[in-house]
Amino acid sequence: MLIVLKKSFVKQYQKLQKASQSKIDNTLRLFEKNPHDPQLKNHALTGKLTGKRSISAGFDLRIVFELEGNYMIVTMLSVGTHNQVY
């Protein structure tokens, strides 16, 4: 699996508090090992985000991403609270 971080993802990540960044880092490591781990709550999105997926990085932290080739290439698009990314 190749994980690509979009510039917007990196900028949003850098604005987060250190504790939130740590949660994101742990979530990405878990995602890389097993993208279907139940802790991640990996699910498809609908509406204006149809075709994208989301995982949970804690209580109110979400990561939105796109897939290419059944988890061969994963592009991380945005990160933040539920209200920020949806």
DRENGULUM-571235 format. One record per residue: residue number from 1; x, y, z of N, C-alpha, C in turn. Coordinates in Angstrom, 2 decimals, padded with zeros to 5 digits. Example, Ala and Ser with C-alpha at 12.3 -4.5 7.8 and 13.67 -1.06 7.14 Angstrom:
residues 2
1; 013.19; -005.69; 007.80; 012.30; -004.50; 007.80; 013.20; -003.30; 007.80
2; 012.85; -002.25; 007.08; 013.67; -001.06; 007.14; 012.90; 000.03; 007.87
***
This chain:
residues 86
1; 000.84; -001.18; 000.00; 000.00; 000.00; 000.00; 000.89; 001.24; 000.00
2; 000.58; 002.15; -000.92; 001.27; 003.43; -000.98; 000.31; 004.50; -000.46
3; 000.75; 005.24; 000.56; -000.08; 006.30; 001.12; 000.48; 007.64; 000.66
4; -000.37; 008.42; -000.01; 000.00; 009.74; -000.52; -000.73; 010.79; 000.30
5; -000.01; 011.81; 000.74; -000.61; 012.89; 001.52; -000.76; 014.12; 000.63
6; -001.99; 014.55; 000.41; -002.24; 015.77; -000.36; -001.75; 016.97; 000.46
7; -001.39; 018.05; -000.25; -000.91; 019.26; 000.41; -001.94; 019.78; 001.42
8; -003.22; 019.71; 001.07; -004.28; 020.18; 001.97; -004.31; 019.35; 003.26
9; -004.08; 018.05; 003.14; -004.03; 017.17; 004.31; -002.89; 017.60; 005.23
10; -001.72; 017.83; 004.66; -000.54; 018.21; 005.45; -000.79; 019.53; 006.17
11; -001.37; 020.50; 005.48; -001.64; 021.80; 006.10; -002.63; 021.67; 007.26
12; -003.68; 020.88; 007.06; -004.67; 020.68; 008.12; -004.04; 019.95; 009.30
13; -003.20; 018.96; 009.01; -002.51; 018.19; 010.06; -001.63; 019.11; 010.90
14; -000.90; 020.00; 010.24; 000.02; 020.89; 010.95; -000.71; 021.87; 011.88
15; -001.98; 022.17; 011.60; -002.76; 023.09; 012.44; -003.34; 022.40; 013.67
16; -003.29; 021.08; 013.70; -003.84; 020.34; 014.84; -002.91; 020.42; 016.04
17; -003.48; 020.24; 017.22; -002.68; 020.18; 018.44; -001.83; 018.90; 018.42
18; -000.74; 018.91; 019.18; 000.18; 017.77; 019.20; -000.51; 016.46; 019.58
19; -001.44; 016.51; 020.52; -002.15; 015.30; 020.94; -002.97; 014.73; 019.78
20; -003.60; 015.60; 019.02; -004.38; 015.16; 017.86; -003.47; 014.62; 016.77
21; -002.32; 015.26; 016.57; -001.36; 014.77; 015.58; -000.90; 013.37; 015.95
22; -000.68; 013.13; 017.22; -000.26; 011.81; 017.69; -001.34; 010.76; 017.39
23; -002.61; 011.12; 017.63; -003.70; 010.21; 017.31; -003.76; 009.91; 015.81
24; -003.55; 010.92; 014.99; -003.55; 010.74; 013.54; -002.41; 009.81; 013.14
25; -001.22; 010.03; 013.69; -000.06; 009.17; 013.39; -000.36; 007.71; 013.73
26; -000.91; 007.48; 014.91; -001.24; 006.11; 015.33; -002.29; 005.49; 014.42
27; -003.27; 006.29; 014.04; -004.34; 005.81; 013.16; -003.79; 005.43; 011.80
28; -002.89; 006.24; 011.26; -002.31; 005.93; 009.95; -001.46; 004.66; 010.00
29; -000.75; 004.45; 011.11; 000.02; 003.20; 011.25; -000.91; 001.99; 011.29
30; -001.98; 002.09; 012.05; -002.96; 001.01; 012.13; -003.61; 000.78; 010.76
31; -003.95; 001.86; 010.07; -004.56; 001.78; 008.74; -003.62; 001.06; 007.76
32; -002.34; 001.36; 007.83; -001.37; 000.74; 006.94; -001.28; -000.77; 007.19
33; -001.38; -001.19; 008.45; -001.33; -002.61; 008.79; -002.61; -003.33; 008.37
34; -003.77; -002.69; 008.64; -005.06; -003.31; 008.33; -006.11; -002.23; 008.12
35; -006.37; -001.86; 006.87; -007.32; -000.78; 006.61; -008.76; -001.11; 007.02
36; -009.03; -002.36; 007.33; -010.38; -002.76; 007.72; -010.51; -003.04; 009.22
37; -009.52; -002.62; 010.00; -009.58; -002.81; 011.45; -010.85; -002.11; 011.98
38; -011.62; -002.80; 012.81; -012.88; -002.23; 013.30; -012.71; -000.89; 014.05
39; -011.56; -000.68; 014.68; -011.30; 000.58; 015.39; -011.38; 001.78; 014.46
40; -011.04; 001.59; 013.20; -010.98; 002.69; 012.25; -012.35; 003.16; 011.77
41; -013.33; 002.29; 011.88; -014.68; 002.60; 011.39; -014.64; 003.07; 009.93
42; -013.88; 002.34; 009.12; -013.70; 002.65; 007.70; -015.04; 002.51; 006.98
43; -015.47; 003.59; 006.31; -016.75; 003.55; 005.61; -016.77; 004.48; 004.41
44; -017.63; 004.14; 003.45; -017.81; 004.96; 002.25; -018.65; 006.18; 002.60
45; -018.38; 007.27; 001.91; -019.13; 008.50; 002.12; -020.15; 008.70; 001.01
46; -021.14; 009.52; 001.29; -022.19; 009.78; 000.32; -022.32; 011.29; 000.10
47; -023.25; 011.68; -000.74; -023.49; 013.09; -001.00; -022.36; 013.70; -001.80
48; -021.92; 014.89; -001.40; -020.87; 015.58; -002.16; -019.52; 014.87; -002.06
49; -019.39; 013.93; -001.13; -018.14; 013.18; -000.97; -018.26; 011.74; -001.48
50; -019.24; 011.47; -002.32; -019.40; 010.14; -002.91; -018.12; 009.74; -003.62
51; -017.71; 008.49; -003.42; -016.48; 008.00; -004.03; -015.29; 008.09; -003.09
52; -015.46; 008.74; -001.97; -014.39; 008.87; -000.98; -014.76; 008.02; 000.24
53; -013.78; 007.81; 001.09; -014.00; 007.02; 002.30; -013.48; 007.81; 003.50
54; -013.88; 007.37; 004.69; -013.46; 008.04; 005.92; -013.08; 007.01; 006.97
55; -012.12; 007.39; 007.81; -011.78; 006.60; 008.98; -011.77; 007.51; 010.20
56; -011.97; 006.92; 011.35; -011.98; 007.65; 012.60; -010.61; 007.57; 013.26
57; -010.16; 008.71; 013.79; -008.87; 008.74; 014.49; -009.09; 009.10; 015.96
58; -010.26; 008.85; 016.45; -010.57; 009.19; 017.83; -011.97; 009.75; 017.91
59; -012.30; 010.31; 019.04; -013.66; 010.77; 019.31; -014.24; 011.61; 018.18
60; -013.60; 012.71; 017.83; -014.15; 013.60; 016.81; -013.17; 013.87; 015.67
61; -012.12; 013.08; 015.54; -011.15; 013.26; 014.46; -011.46; 012.32; 013.31
62; -011.45; 012.86; 012.11; -011.72; 012.06; 010.91; -010.64; 012.29; 009.87
63; -010.42; 011.25; 009.06; -009.52; 011.34; 007.90; -010.33; 010.92; 006.69
64; -010.34; 011.75; 005.66; -011.04; 011.45; 004.41; -009.98; 011.09; 003.37
65; -010.25; 010.00; 002.62; -009.27; 009.54; 001.64; -009.95; 008.96; 000.41
66; -009.13; 008.80; -000.64; -009.58; 008.16; -001.89; -008.73; 006.93; -002.13
67; -009.31; 005.96; -002.81; -008.62; 004.70; -003.13; -008.36; 004.57; -004.62
68; -007.28; 003.91; -004.94; -007.02; 003.47; -006.31; -006.59; 002.01; -006.21
69; -007.23; 001.16; -006.98; -006.83; -000.24; -007.06; -006.88; -001.02; -005.76
70; -008.02; -001.05; -005.10; -008.21; -001.87; -003.90; -007.08; -001.70; -002.89
71; -006.89; -000.49; -002.42; -005.90; -000.12; -001.40; -004.46; -000.22; -001.90
72; -004.26; -000.18; -003.20; -002.89; -000.13; -003.72; -002.32; 001.28; -003.52
73; -003.10; 002.30; -003.87; -002.72; 003.70; -003.65; -003.84; 004.37; -002.86
74; -003.49; 004.94; -001.73; -004.46; 005.63; -000.88; -004.01; 007.09; -000.78
75; -004.89; 007.99; -001.18; -004.58; 009.42; -001.12; -005.37; 010.05; 000.04
76; -004.64; 010.53; 001.03; -005.26; 011.19; 002.17; -005.59; 012.62; 001.76
77; -006.87; 012.97; 001.85; -007.35; 014.26; 001.34; -007.51; 015.32; 002.43
78; -008.11; 014.95; 003.55; -008.33; 015.94; 004.60; -008.37; 015.28; 005.97
79; -008.11; 016.09; 006.98; -008.10; 015.61; 008.36; -008.62; 016.73; 009.25
80; -009.37; 016.36; 010.26; -009.89; 017.35; 011.19; -011.09; 016.80; 011.93
81; -011.83; 017.70; 012.56; -013.02; 017.28; 013.28; -014.11; 016.90; 012.27
82; -015.13; 016.27; 012.77; -016.26; 015.85; 011.93; -016.79; 017.04; 011.12
83; -017.01; 018.17; 011.77; -017.56; 019.34; 011.08; -016.59; 019.92; 010.06
84; -015.28; 019.82; 010.30; -014.29; 020.39; 009.38; -014.17; 019.60; 008.09
85; -014.25; 018.29; 008.15; -014.01; 017.48; 006.96; -015.27; 017.14; 006.17
86; -016.46; 017.24; 006.79; -017.68; 016.93; 006.07; -018.32; 018.20; 005.66
***
